[in-house]
């Protein structure tokens, strides 16, 4: 890169980092407040709280990165235009391709970041969140539930124990599972304790019985046991004994087992999740090209710059909406899966065509001005009608 290109890259890169860190922090704080009950009702430490909430950062960064890059590109180009630096660079002989090169380099870096998060880091973080929540549920039994009280662990699931033994075991355990009204189960045991076996958490009950209400019958089946283990993962995700599509690794999504109950039940979700991971890295490129198509041409005045920014923001917003729509359609039909790639690629191609057009300033500026004028006129009419 030349000195001018490195200068442009530095401005855009610093703006991108500031936007990415700022937006991610704000959204993370709002999400973290929703999990504050880990410190209160579930009695977890600050470390556990930060671990659970911090694992959502990769997914937030992946979603925000294209928007941050788009905003940073608009900021850098608008600053260069406002200080007349683009005019000087163009007069010094820098071609549009040379001006675009630092933005494309930044787009490549962001695409690599988004691709790494989308294909590897995000599913790993979601999987770790699920495992942590399961462990928190197990820890909830031994640390938070008070002796002699009936505590609702899940909707329709009540847990109670009489007191604790010298080794920390729970004595006089009673549980009732009414989550399925047709199959009500009650557990009684003299002793219970939580154990971890092969990475899975279980509540092991000793010397007790299970009373199960038979469907459409008043009879109760009683099963006496010496030892009975209950998988605590059922409290982390009721009714699911396998990982969700977003919790599966990319390799697992590429080699799905047709006999998997979840794959048979929601094949569209797995399909859209897989294609979405590969389509995500395409949006940073489209974001940069749209921004450069709007403000990449040197301007001597501020005329049309605001309209061009408005048109660029509208175009990128419509692109993201089209991407969400394509993802929804792909979950319903495999025929729509190519649309997930076509949306960002087509937007990038159109923006590239505008960049090479000789009158691209009038294309974006004129369209944005006409659209803004139309919206202003209609809003004025609505305000006049409401005033009457």
The 8 nearest C-alpha neighbors of each residue, nearest first, counted from 0:
[[1, 4, 5, 2, 101, 3, 100, 97],
 [0, 2, 4, 3, 5, 6, 97, 101],
 [1, 3, 5, 4, 6, 0, 7, 8],
 [4, 2, 6, 1, 5, 7, 88, 0],
 [3, 5, 7, 1, 6, 2, 0, 101],
 [6, 4, 8, 2, 7, 3, 9, 0],
 [5, 7, 3, 9, 4, 8, 2, 10],
 [6, 8, 4, 10, 5, 9, 3, 11],
 [9, 7, 5, 101, 11, 6, 10, 12],
 [10, 8, 12, 6, 7, 11, 13, 5],
 [11, 9, 7, 13, 8, 12, 75, 14],
 [10, 12, 14, 8, 75, 9, 71, 13],
 [13, 11, 15, 9, 14, 10, 8, 16],
 [14, 12, 16, 15, 10, 11, 9, 17],
 [15, 13, 71, 11, 17, 12, 16, 18],
 [16, 14, 71, 12, 18, 68, 13, 17],
 [17, 15, 19, 13, 18, 14, 20, 12],
 [16, 18, 14, 20, 15, 19, 21, 13],
 [17, 19, 15, 21, 67, 16, 20, 22],
 [20, 18, 16, 67, 22, 21, 17, 23],
 [21, 19, 23, 17, 18, 22, 24, 16],
 [22, 20, 18, 24, 23, 19, 17, 25],
 [21, 23, 25, 24, 19, 20, 18, 26],
 [22, 24, 20, 26, 21, 25, 27, 19],
 [25, 23, 27, 21, 22, 26, 20, 28],
 [24, 26, 22, 28, 27, 23, 21, 29],
 [25, 27, 29, 23, 28, 24, 22, 30],
 [28, 26, 24, 30, 29, 25, 23, 31],
 [27, 29, 31, 25, 30, 26, 24, 32],
 [28, 30, 26, 27, 32, 31, 25, 33],
 [31, 29, 27, 28, 33, 32, 26, 34],
 [32, 30, 28, 34, 33, 29, 52, 27],
 [31, 33, 35, 34, 29, 30, 28, 36],
 [34, 32, 31, 30, 35, 29, 36, 28],
 [35, 33, 31, 36, 32, 37, 30, 52],
 [36, 34, 32, 37, 33, 38, 31, 39],
 [35, 37, 39, 38, 40, 34, 41, 33],
 [38, 36, 41, 35, 43, 39, 34, 42],
 [39, 37, 43, 42, 36, 35, 41, 44],
 [38, 40, 36, 42, 41, 37, 35, 43],
 [39, 41, 36, 42, 37, 38, 143, 43],
 [42, 40, 37, 39, 43, 139, 143, 38],
 [43, 41, 38, 39, 40, 37, 143, 44],
 [42, 44, 38, 37, 41, 47, 45, 48],
 [45, 43, 46, 47, 38, 48, 42, 37],
 [44, 46, 48, 47, 49, 43, 38, 50],
 [47, 45, 49, 44, 48, 50, 43, 51],
 [46, 48, 50, 44, 45, 49, 51, 43],
 [47, 49, 45, 46, 51, 50, 52, 37],
 [50, 48, 46, 52, 53, 47, 51, 45],
 [49, 51, 47, 53, 48, 52, 46, 54],
 [52, 50, 48, 54, 53, 49, 128, 47],
 [51, 53, 49, 54, 31, 50, 55, 48],
 [54, 52, 50, 55, 49, 56, 51, 27],
 [53, 55, 124, 52, 56, 51, 50, 128],
 [54, 56, 53, 52, 58, 57, 59, 124],
 [55, 57, 59, 54, 53, 58, 60, 27],
 [58, 56, 60, 59, 121, 55, 61, 116],
 [57, 59, 61, 60, 121, 56, 55, 62],
 [60, 58, 56, 62, 61, 57, 63, 23],
 [59, 61, 63, 57, 58, 62, 64, 56],
 [60, 62, 58, 113, 59, 64, 63, 57],
 [63, 61, 59, 60, 64, 58, 65, 66],
 [62, 64, 60, 66, 61, 65, 67, 59],
 [63, 65, 67, 66, 61, 60, 62, 68],
 [66, 64, 283, 68, 67, 63, 69, 282],
 [67, 65, 69, 63, 68, 64, 70, 286],
 [68, 66, 64, 70, 18, 19, 65, 69],
 [69, 67, 71, 65, 15, 66, 70, 72],
 [68, 70, 286, 66, 72, 67, 71, 287],
 [69, 71, 73, 67, 72, 68, 74, 66],
 [72, 70, 15, 14, 74, 68, 73, 69],
 [73, 71, 75, 69, 74, 70, 11, 68],
 [74, 72, 70, 76, 71, 75, 290, 77],
 [73, 75, 71, 77, 72, 76, 78, 70],
 [76, 74, 78, 72, 11, 77, 73, 71],
 [77, 75, 79, 73, 78, 74, 294, 80],
 [76, 78, 80, 74, 79, 75, 73, 81],
 [79, 77, 81, 75, 80, 76, 74, 82],
 [80, 78, 84, 76, 82, 77, 81, 85],
 [79, 81, 83, 77, 78, 82, 85, 76],
 [80, 82, 78, 83, 79, 77, 301, 84],
 [81, 83, 79, 84, 80, 78, 85, 77],
 [84, 82, 80, 86, 81, 85, 79, 87],
 [85, 83, 79, 87, 86, 82, 88, 80],
 [86, 84, 88, 297, 87, 83, 79, 80],
 [85, 87, 297, 89, 83, 84, 88, 90],
 [86, 88, 90, 84, 85, 89, 91, 83],
 [89, 87, 91, 85, 90, 86, 93, 84],
 [88, 90, 93, 86, 92, 91, 87, 85],
 [89, 91, 87, 92, 88, 86, 93, 85],
 [92, 90, 88, 89, 93, 87, 86, 94],
 [91, 93, 89, 90, 94, 88, 87, 97],
 [94, 92, 89, 88, 97, 91, 95, 98],
 [93, 95, 97, 96, 92, 98, 89, 88],
 [96, 94, 98, 97, 99, 93, 295, 296],
 [95, 97, 99, 94, 98, 100, 93, 355],
 [98, 96, 100, 94, 99, 95, 93, 4],
 [97, 99, 95, 96, 100, 94, 4, 93],
 [98, 100, 96, 97, 102, 101, 95, 103],
 [99, 101, 103, 97, 102, 98, 96, 104],
 [102, 100, 8, 104, 103, 4, 99, 105],
 [103, 101, 105, 104, 99, 100, 106, 287],
 [102, 104, 106, 100, 105, 101, 107, 99],
 [105, 103, 101, 107, 102, 106, 100, 108],
 [104, 106, 102, 108, 107, 103, 109, 101],
 [107, 105, 103, 109, 104, 284, 108, 283],
 [106, 108, 110, 104, 105, 109, 103, 111],
 [109, 107, 105, 111, 110, 106, 112, 104],
 [108, 110, 112, 106, 111, 107, 113, 105],
 [111, 109, 280, 107, 113, 112, 108, 114],
 [112, 110, 114, 108, 109, 113, 115, 107],
 [113, 111, 109, 115, 110, 114, 108, 116],
 [112, 114, 110, 116, 61, 280, 115, 111],
 [113, 115, 117, 111, 280, 116, 112, 118],
 [116, 114, 112, 118, 113, 117, 119, 111],
 [115, 117, 120, 113, 121, 114, 119, 118],
 [116, 118, 114, 276, 121, 115, 119, 113],
 [119, 117, 115, 116, 276, 114, 249, 120],
 [118, 120, 116, 115, 121, 117, 122, 123],
 [119, 121, 116, 123, 122, 124, 115, 117],
 [120, 122, 124, 116, 123, 58, 117, 57],
 [123, 121, 246, 125, 124, 245, 248, 120],
 [122, 124, 126, 120, 121, 125, 127, 119],
 [123, 125, 127, 121, 126, 54, 122, 120],
 [126, 124, 128, 122, 246, 127, 123, 121],
 [125, 127, 246, 123, 129, 124, 128, 122],
 [126, 128, 124, 130, 129, 125, 131, 123],
 [129, 127, 125, 131, 126, 130, 51, 132],
 [128, 130, 132, 126, 127, 131, 133, 125],
 [131, 129, 127, 133, 128, 132, 134, 126],
 [132, 130, 134, 128, 133, 129, 127, 135],
 [133, 131, 135, 129, 134, 130, 235, 128],
 [134, 132, 136, 130, 235, 131, 135, 232],
 [135, 133, 137, 131, 136, 132, 138, 130],
 [136, 134, 138, 132, 137, 133, 139, 131],
 [137, 135, 139, 133, 134, 138, 132, 140],
 [138, 136, 134, 139, 135, 140, 231, 133],
 [137, 139, 135, 140, 141, 136, 142, 134],
 [138, 140, 136, 143, 137, 142, 141, 135],
 [141, 139, 138, 137, 144, 142, 143, 136],
 [140, 142, 138, 139, 143, 144, 137, 193],
 [143, 141, 139, 138, 140, 144, 42, 145],
 [142, 144, 139, 145, 41, 42, 141, 140],
 [145, 143, 140, 142, 141, 139, 146, 150],
 [146, 144, 148, 143, 147, 142, 160, 150],
 [145, 147, 162, 161, 148, 160, 144, 159],
 [146, 148, 161, 160, 145, 159, 162, 149],
 [149, 147, 146, 145, 159, 150, 160, 144],
 [148, 150, 159, 158, 157, 151, 147, 160],
 [151, 149, 158, 157, 152, 148, 159, 144],
 [150, 152, 157, 153, 156, 158, 149, 154],
 [153, 151, 156, 157, 150, 158, 154, 234],
 [152, 154, 156, 151, 155, 234, 157, 178],
 [153, 155, 156, 178, 151, 152, 177, 157],
 [154, 156, 178, 177, 153, 176, 157, 151],
 [157, 155, 176, 153, 151, 154, 175, 152],
 [158, 156, 151, 175, 150, 174, 152, 149],
 [157, 159, 174, 150, 149, 173, 151, 156],
 [160, 158, 149, 173, 172, 148, 174, 150],
 [161, 159, 172, 171, 146, 147, 162, 173],
 [160, 162, 171, 147, 146, 170, 172, 159],
 [163, 161, 146, 170, 160, 169, 147, 164],
 [164, 162, 169, 168, 170, 167, 165, 161],
 [163, 165, 168, 167, 166, 169, 170, 162],
 [164, 166, 167, 163, 168, 169, 162, 170],
 [167, 165, 164, 168, 163, 169, 192, 170],
 [166, 168, 164, 165, 163, 169, 192, 141],
 [169, 167, 192, 164, 166, 163, 191, 170],
 [168, 170, 163, 191, 190, 192, 162, 164],
 [171, 169, 190, 162, 189, 172, 163, 161],
 [170, 172, 189, 161, 160, 188, 190, 173],
 [173, 171, 160, 188, 170, 187, 159, 189],
 [172, 174, 187, 159, 186, 160, 158, 171],
 [175, 173, 158, 186, 157, 185, 159, 176],
 [174, 176, 185, 157, 156, 184, 186, 177],
 [175, 177, 156, 184, 178, 183, 155, 185],
 [178, 176, 155, 183, 179, 180, 156, 175],
 [179, 177, 155, 176, 180, 156, 154, 183],
 [178, 180, 177, 182, 181, 183, 176, 155],
 [181, 179, 182, 177, 183, 178, 214, 176],
 [180, 182, 214, 179, 183, 213, 215, 212],
 [183, 181, 179, 180, 212, 214, 213, 184],
 [182, 184, 177, 212, 211, 176, 180, 181],
 [183, 185, 211, 176, 210, 175, 182, 212],
 [184, 186, 175, 210, 209, 174, 176, 211],
 [187, 185, 209, 174, 173, 208, 175, 210],
 [188, 186, 173, 207, 208, 172, 209, 174],
 [189, 187, 207, 172, 190, 206, 204, 205],
 [188, 190, 171, 170, 206, 207, 205, 172],
 [191, 189, 170, 205, 169, 188, 204, 171],
 [192, 190, 204, 169, 203, 168, 205, 170],
 [191, 193, 168, 203, 202, 169, 194, 204],
 [194, 192, 202, 201, 203, 137, 200, 195],
 [193, 195, 201, 200, 202, 196, 192, 203],
 [196, 194, 200, 199, 198, 201, 197, 193],
 [195, 197, 199, 198, 200, 194, 201, 193],
 [198, 196, 199, 195, 200, 194, 201, 230],
 [197, 199, 196, 195, 200, 130, 134, 194],
 [200, 198, 196, 195, 197, 201, 230, 232],
 [199, 201, 195, 231, 194, 230, 196, 137],
 [202, 200, 230, 229, 231, 194, 193, 228],
 [201, 203, 193, 229, 228, 192, 204, 194],
 [204, 202, 228, 191, 192, 227, 201, 193],
 [203, 205, 191, 227, 226, 190, 188, 228],
 [206, 204, 226, 190, 225, 188, 207, 191],
 [207, 205, 225, 188, 189, 224, 226, 204],
 [206, 208, 188, 187, 224, 205, 223, 189],
 [207, 209, 223, 222, 187, 224, 186, 188],
 [210, 208, 186, 222, 221, 185, 211, 223],
 [211, 209, 221, 185, 184, 220, 219, 222],
 [212, 210, 184, 220, 219, 183, 213, 209],
 [211, 213, 219, 183, 182, 184, 220, 214],
 [212, 214, 216, 219, 211, 218, 182, 215],
 [215, 213, 181, 216, 182, 212, 217, 183],
 [216, 214, 213, 217, 181, 212, 218, 182],
 [217, 215, 213, 214, 218, 212, 219, 181],
 [216, 218, 219, 213, 215, 212, 214, 220],
 [219, 217, 216, 213, 212, 220, 211, 214],
 [218, 220, 212, 211, 213, 210, 221, 217],
 [219, 221, 211, 210, 212, 222, 218, 213],
 [222, 220, 210, 209, 219, 211, 223, 208],
 [221, 223, 209, 208, 224, 210, 220, 211],
 [224, 222, 208, 207, 209, 221, 225, 206],
 [225, 223, 226, 207, 208, 206, 222, 227],
 [224, 226, 206, 205, 207, 227, 223, 204],
 [227, 225, 205, 224, 204, 206, 203, 228],
 [226, 228, 204, 203, 205, 224, 229, 225],
 [229, 227, 203, 202, 201, 204, 230, 226],
 [230, 228, 202, 201, 231, 203, 227, 204],
 [229, 231, 201, 232, 200, 233, 228, 202],
 [230, 232, 233, 201, 200, 234, 229, 137],
 [233, 231, 235, 234, 133, 230, 236, 200],
 [232, 234, 237, 231, 236, 235, 230, 238],
 [235, 233, 232, 236, 237, 231, 153, 136],
 [236, 234, 232, 133, 233, 132, 237, 129],
 [237, 235, 233, 234, 239, 238, 232, 240],
 [236, 238, 233, 239, 234, 235, 232, 240],
 [237, 239, 236, 233, 240, 234, 241, 235],
 [240, 238, 237, 241, 236, 233, 242, 243],
 [239, 241, 238, 242, 233, 232, 236, 237],
 [242, 240, 239, 243, 261, 260, 259, 236],
 [241, 243, 246, 247, 244, 240, 239, 126],
 [242, 244, 246, 245, 247, 241, 261, 239],
 [245, 243, 247, 269, 246, 272, 242, 268],
 [244, 246, 243, 247, 122, 272, 125, 248],
 [247, 245, 122, 126, 243, 125, 244, 242],
 [248, 246, 244, 245, 122, 251, 242, 243],
 [247, 249, 251, 250, 122, 252, 246, 119],
 [248, 250, 252, 251, 118, 253, 247, 119],
 [249, 251, 253, 248, 252, 254, 247, 255],
 [252, 250, 254, 248, 249, 253, 255, 247],
 [253, 251, 249, 255, 250, 254, 273, 248],
 [252, 254, 250, 251, 255, 249, 273, 248],
 [255, 253, 251, 252, 250, 256, 249, 257],
 [256, 254, 252, 251, 253, 257, 262, 259],
 [255, 257, 258, 259, 254, 262, 251, 252],
 [258, 256, 259, 255, 262, 263, 260, 266],
 [257, 259, 256, 260, 263, 262, 261, 255],
 [258, 260, 262, 256, 257, 261, 263, 255],
 [261, 259, 263, 262, 264, 258, 257, 265],
 [262, 260, 264, 263, 259, 265, 241, 266],
 [263, 261, 266, 259, 265, 264, 260, 257],
 [262, 264, 260, 261, 265, 266, 259, 257],
 [263, 265, 261, 262, 260, 266, 259, 267],
 [266, 264, 262, 267, 268, 263, 261, 269],
 [267, 265, 262, 269, 268, 263, 264, 270],
 [266, 268, 330, 270, 265, 269, 331, 271],
 [269, 267, 330, 271, 270, 266, 265, 272],
 [268, 270, 272, 244, 266, 267, 271, 273],
 [271, 269, 267, 273, 268, 272, 266, 274],
 [270, 272, 330, 274, 268, 329, 273, 269],
 [273, 271, 275, 269, 270, 274, 268, 276],
 [272, 274, 270, 276, 271, 275, 269, 252],
 [275, 273, 271, 277, 276, 272, 278, 270],
 [274, 276, 278, 272, 277, 273, 271, 279],
 [275, 277, 117, 274, 273, 279, 278, 118],
 [276, 278, 274, 275, 279, 280, 273, 114],
 [277, 279, 275, 340, 276, 281, 280, 274],
 [278, 280, 281, 276, 277, 282, 275, 114],
 [281, 279, 110, 114, 113, 282, 278, 283],
 [282, 280, 279, 278, 284, 283, 343, 285],
 [281, 283, 285, 284, 280, 343, 279, 286],
 [284, 282, 65, 286, 106, 285, 281, 110],
 [285, 283, 287, 282, 106, 286, 281, 288],
 [284, 286, 347, 282, 288, 283, 287, 343],
 [287, 285, 283, 69, 289, 284, 288, 282],
 [286, 288, 290, 284, 289, 285, 69, 291],
 [287, 289, 291, 285, 290, 350, 286, 292],
 [288, 290, 292, 350, 286, 287, 291, 285],
 [291, 289, 287, 293, 288, 292, 73, 72],
 [292, 290, 295, 288, 294, 293, 289, 287],
 [291, 293, 354, 289, 290, 295, 350, 294],
 [292, 294, 290, 291, 307, 363, 311, 295],
 [295, 293, 291, 296, 292, 76, 290, 77],
 [294, 296, 291, 292, 293, 76, 297, 290],
 [297, 295, 294, 298, 360, 85, 95, 359],
 [296, 298, 86, 85, 80, 295, 299, 89],
 [299, 297, 300, 296, 80, 86, 301, 83],
 [298, 300, 297, 301, 83, 86, 80, 302],
 [301, 299, 302, 298, 81, 304, 303, 80],
 [302, 300, 304, 303, 299, 298, 81, 305],
 [301, 303, 300, 304, 305, 298, 299, 306],
 [302, 304, 364, 306, 305, 307, 301, 368],
 [305, 303, 307, 306, 301, 302, 308, 364],
 [306, 304, 308, 307, 303, 309, 302, 301],
 [305, 307, 367, 368, 309, 364, 303, 304],
 [306, 308, 364, 363, 304, 310, 293, 309],
 [309, 307, 311, 305, 310, 306, 312, 304],
 [308, 310, 306, 312, 307, 311, 367, 305],
 [311, 309, 367, 307, 313, 308, 312, 314],
 [312, 310, 314, 308, 313, 309, 293, 290],
 [313, 311, 309, 315, 314, 310, 316, 308],
 [312, 314, 316, 310, 311, 315, 317, 309],
 [315, 313, 311, 317, 316, 312, 310, 318],
 [316, 314, 318, 312, 317, 313, 311, 319],
 [315, 317, 313, 319, 318, 314, 312, 320],
 [316, 318, 320, 314, 315, 319, 321, 313],
 [319, 317, 315, 321, 316, 320, 314, 322],
 [320, 318, 322, 316, 321, 317, 323, 315],
 [321, 319, 317, 323, 322, 318, 324, 316],
 [320, 322, 324, 318, 319, 323, 317, 325],
 [323, 321, 319, 325, 320, 324, 339, 318],
 [324, 322, 326, 320, 325, 321, 319, 327],
 [323, 325, 321, 327, 322, 326, 320, 328],
 [324, 326, 328, 322, 339, 327, 323, 338],
 [327, 325, 329, 323, 324, 328, 271, 339],
 [326, 328, 324, 330, 325, 329, 323, 331],
 [327, 329, 325, 331, 330, 326, 335, 332],
 [330, 328, 336, 335, 332, 326, 331, 271],
 [331, 329, 267, 271, 268, 327, 328, 332],
 [330, 332, 328, 329, 267, 327, 333, 335],
 [331, 333, 329, 334, 335, 330, 328, 267],
 [332, 334, 335, 336, 329, 331, 330, 267],
 [333, 335, 332, 336, 329, 337, 338, 328],
 [334, 336, 329, 333, 338, 337, 328, 332],
 [335, 337, 329, 338, 333, 334, 339, 274],
 [338, 336, 339, 340, 335, 341, 334, 329],
 [339, 337, 341, 340, 336, 335, 325, 342],
 [338, 340, 325, 337, 341, 336, 342, 322],
 [341, 339, 338, 337, 278, 342, 343, 344],
 [340, 342, 338, 344, 345, 339, 343, 337],
 [341, 343, 345, 340, 344, 339, 338, 346],
 [344, 342, 346, 345, 282, 341, 285, 347],
 [345, 343, 347, 341, 346, 342, 348, 340],
 [344, 346, 348, 347, 342, 343, 341, 349],
 [345, 347, 343, 349, 344, 348, 285, 350],
 [348, 346, 285, 344, 350, 345, 349, 351],
 [349, 347, 345, 351, 350, 346, 344, 352],
 [348, 350, 352, 346, 351, 347, 345, 353],
 [349, 351, 353, 347, 289, 352, 348, 288],
 [352, 350, 354, 348, 353, 349, 347, 288],
 [353, 351, 349, 350, 354, 355, 348, 356],
 [352, 354, 356, 350, 351, 359, 355, 292],
 [355, 353, 292, 351, 352, 356, 359, 350],
 [354, 356, 352, 353, 357, 351, 359, 95],
 [355, 357, 353, 359, 354, 358, 352, 351],
 [358, 356, 359, 355, 354, 353, 360, 361],
 [359, 357, 360, 356, 361, 362, 353, 355],
 [358, 360, 362, 356, 361, 353, 357, 354],
 [361, 359, 362, 358, 363, 364, 296, 293],
 [360, 362, 364, 365, 359, 358, 363, 366],
 [363, 361, 359, 360, 365, 364, 366, 358],
 [364, 362, 307, 366, 365, 361, 293, 360],
 [363, 365, 307, 303, 361, 367, 306, 366],
 [364, 366, 361, 368, 367, 362, 363, 369],
 [367, 365, 369, 363, 368, 364, 362, 370],
 [366, 368, 306, 310, 370, 364, 365, 307],
 [369, 367, 306, 365, 371, 370, 366, 372],
 [368, 370, 372, 366, 367, 371, 365, 373],
 [371, 369, 367, 373, 372, 368, 366, 374],
 [372, 370, 368, 374, 373, 369, 367, 375],
 [373, 371, 369, 375, 370, 374, 368, 376],
 [372, 374, 370, 376, 371, 375, 369, 377],
 [375, 373, 371, 377, 376, 372, 378, 370],
 [376, 374, 372, 378, 373, 377, 371, 379],
 [375, 377, 379, 373, 374, 378, 372, 380],
 [378, 376, 380, 374, 379, 375, 373, 381],
 [377, 379, 381, 375, 380, 376, 374, 382],
 [380, 378, 382, 376, 377, 381, 375, 383],
 [379, 381, 377, 383, 378, 382, 384, 376],
 [380, 382, 378, 384, 383, 379, 385, 377],
 [381, 383, 379, 385, 380, 384, 378, 386],
 [384, 382, 380, 386, 381, 385, 379, 387],
 [385, 383, 381, 387, 386, 382, 380, 379],
 [384, 386, 382, 387, 383, 381, 380, 379],
 [387, 385, 383, 384, 382, 381, 380, 379],
 [386, 384, 385, 383, 382, 381, 380, 379]]
